[in-house]
Amino acid sequence: MIFAIGAGAYAIGGSEEDGTLEVLLSNPVTRGRALIERFLAVVALSLGLGIVTTASLLAFSPPFGLLDGVSIPGLGAAVFAATTFGLMHGAIACAAGAWTGRRSVAIATAATVAVVGNLLNAVAVSSESLHLLRFASPWHWYGARNMLAQGIALEPFLAPIAVSVVCAAVAWWSFRRRDLH
C-alpha cells in the first residue's frame, strides 16, 4: 500500500511539484494520455511487486515449511488481493494529485482513506448496531475472507479494482480541466 500510494502521488502531483510535468506536457502529448500512461505505470509496478512477492514466498518458504498446508492458488489470490488493495489506495493518491497538483495532498488523502477505513472496520466489527457499516470499509473487502484457508473469493479483487477505475476516471477528468501550478 505504501509503495502504491507513493507512486500514485508522484504520478501527477509529484511531477507537477518538482517541475518535470511541464516539460513532458510541452511535447505533443495530451494531458489525458500522460495521465493514463502514468497510471498504467503505477498499476504495472504494483503488479510487479505482487509477482515478486509471490515468487519470493514460493522460492524461500519451502525450506522452512512456511507454506505447508497452504494452496498455491490461495497464496497467489491472497497476494493479488493485497496488491489490488494497495493499488486502490494508489489510485486514490493519483486522483488527489491530479485534482490538486500536490503530492503531499495526494499522500494525505490516500493515507486518510486507509486509516479511516481501518477504524470504520474496527468499530463496525465490534458494534452490533454499526455492523452494516463494515461493508463501507475497504479493509472489510480485503480481510473478510481468509483466502489461504477458505478458498478464493471475488470480493477482495472486484471492489478495489472498481474503486481504482473510478479514481482513474476522476483523475483523468480533473487533470484535463485544471491549470498547472
C-alpha positions in Angstrom: 0.0 0.0 0.0 2.8 2.4 0.9 4.5 1.8 -2.4 1.3 2.3 -4.4 0.4 5.5 -2.5 3.9 6.9 -3.1 3.8 6.0 -6.8 0.3 7.3 -7.3 1.0 10.5 -5.5 4.1 11.1 -7.7 2.4 10.2 -11.0 0.9 13.7 -11.4 1.1 15.7 -8.2 4.8 15.0 -7.5 5.8 15.6 -11.1 3.9 18.9 -11.1 5.6 20.0 -7.8 9.1 19.2 -9.0 8.6 20.9 -12.4 9.0 17.8 -14.6 5.4 17.6 -15.7 5.5 20.9 -17.6 8.5 19.6 -19.7 6.5 16.5 -20.5 3.4 18.3 -21.5 5.3 20.8 -23.7 5.7 17.9 -26.1 2.9 16.8 -28.4 1.2 14.6 -25.9 -2.2 15.2 -24.4 -2.8 15.5 -20.7 -5.2 12.6 -20.8 -2.6 10.3 -22.4 0.1 11.4 -20.0 -2.2 10.6 -17.0 -3.3 7.3 -18.4 0.3 6.2 -19.1 1.5 7.2 -15.7 -1.5 5.5 -14.0 -0.8 2.3 -16.0 2.8 2.5 -14.9 1.6 2.6 -11.2 -0.6 -0.4 -12.0 2.3 -2.3 -13.7 4.8 -1.5 -10.9 2.3 -2.6 -8.2 1.5 -5.9 -10.1 5.2 -6.4 -10.5 5.7 -6.0 -6.8 3.0 -8.6 -6.2 4.6 -11.0 -8.6 8.0 -10.6 -6.9 6.4 -11.1 -3.5 4.6 -14.3 -4.6 7.8 -15.7 -6.3 9.8 -14.9 -3.2 7.4 -16.6 -1.0 7.3 -19.7 -3.2 11.1 -19.8 -3.5 12.2 -19.1 0.1 9.4 -20.6 2.2 9.7 -24.4 1.5 13.0 -25.0 3.3 11.4 -23.6 6.4 8.0 -25.3 5.9 6.2 -22.0 5.9 3.8 -23.0 3.1 2.8 -26.4 4.5 -0.9 -26.8 4.1 -1.2 -23.6 2.0 -2.6 -23.9 -1.5 -0.5 -22.2 -4.2 -3.6 -20.7 -5.9 -4.8 -19.5 -2.5 -1.4 -17.8 -1.9 -1.5 -16.2 -5.3 -5.0 -14.9 -4.7 -4.1 -13.6 -1.3 -1.1 -11.7 -2.7 -3.2 -10.4 -5.6 -5.9 -9.2 -3.2 -3.2 -7.3 -1.2 -1.9 -5.9 -4.4 -5.3 -4.6 -5.6 -6.0 -3.3 -2.1 -2.7 -1.3 -2.2 -3.4 -0.2 -5.8 -6.8 1.1 -4.8 -5.1 3.5 -2.4 -2.5 4.4 -5.0 -5.4 5.3 -7.4 -6.9 7.5 -4.7 -3.5 9.2 -4.4 -3.2 9.6 -8.1 -6.7 11.1 -8.3 -6.0 13.5 -5.5 -2.7 14.5 -7.1 -4.3 15.1 -10.4 -7.1 17.1 -8.8 -4.8 19.3 -6.7 -1.3 19.1 -8.3 0.1 18.5 -4.8 2.0 15.3 -3.8 1.5 16.0 -0.1 -2.3 16.3 -0.5 -2.3 13.1 -2.6 -0.4 11.2 0.1 -2.5 12.6 2.9 -5.8 11.8 1.1 -4.9 8.2 0.4 -3.5 7.7 3.9 -6.6 9.2 5.5 -8.8 6.9 3.5 -6.7 3.9 4.7 -6.8 4.9 8.4 -10.4 5.9 8.4 -11.4 2.7 6.6 -9.5 0.7 9.1 -11.1 2.5 12.0 -14.5 2.1 10.4 -14.0 -1.6 10.0 -12.8 -2.0 13.6 -15.8 -0.1 15.0 -18.3 -1.8 12.7 -17.0 -5.3 13.7 -17.1 -4.5 17.4 -20.5 -2.8 17.5 -23.7 -4.7 16.7 -25.7 -1.6 15.8 -23.0 -0.4 13.4 -22.3 -3.8 11.9 -23.6 -2.9 8.5 -21.0 -0.1 8.1 -18.3 -2.7 7.7 -19.2 -3.0 4.0 -18.2 0.6 3.5 -14.6 -0.2 4.6 -12.0 -1.3 2.1 -10.4 -3.2 5.0 -13.5 -5.4 5.2 -13.4 -6.1 1.5 -9.8 -7.2 1.9 -9.9 -9.1 5.1 -13.5 -10.6 5.2 -12.3 -13.9 3.8 -9.0 -15.7 4.5 -8.2 -17.0 1.1 -5.4 -19.1 2.4 -7.8 -21.1 4.5 -11.2 -20.6 3.0 -10.5 -20.5 -0.8 -10.6 -17.8 -3.4 -13.3 -15.1 -3.4 -14.0 -12.3 -5.8 -14.9 -9.5 -3.4 -11.3 -8.7 -2.4 -10.5 -8.1 -6.0 -13.6 -6.6 -7.6 -14.3 -3.9 -5.1 -10.8 -2.4 -5.1 -10.5 -2.7 -8.9 -13.8 -0.9 -9.3 -12.7 1.9 -6.9 -9.4 2.2 -8.8 -11.2 2.5 -12.1 -13.4 5.3 -10.7 -10.4 7.1 -9.3 -8.6 6.9 -12.6 -11.6 8.4 -14.3 -11.8 11.2 -11.7 -8.1 11.8 -12.2 -8.4 11.9 -16.0 -11.4 14.3 -15.8 -9.9 16.6 -13.3 -6.4 16.8 -14.7 -7.7 17.7 -18.2 -9.7 20.6 -16.8 -7.4 22.5 -14.4 -4.4 24.8 -14.8 -1.0 23.6 -13.8 0.8 25.3 -11.0 
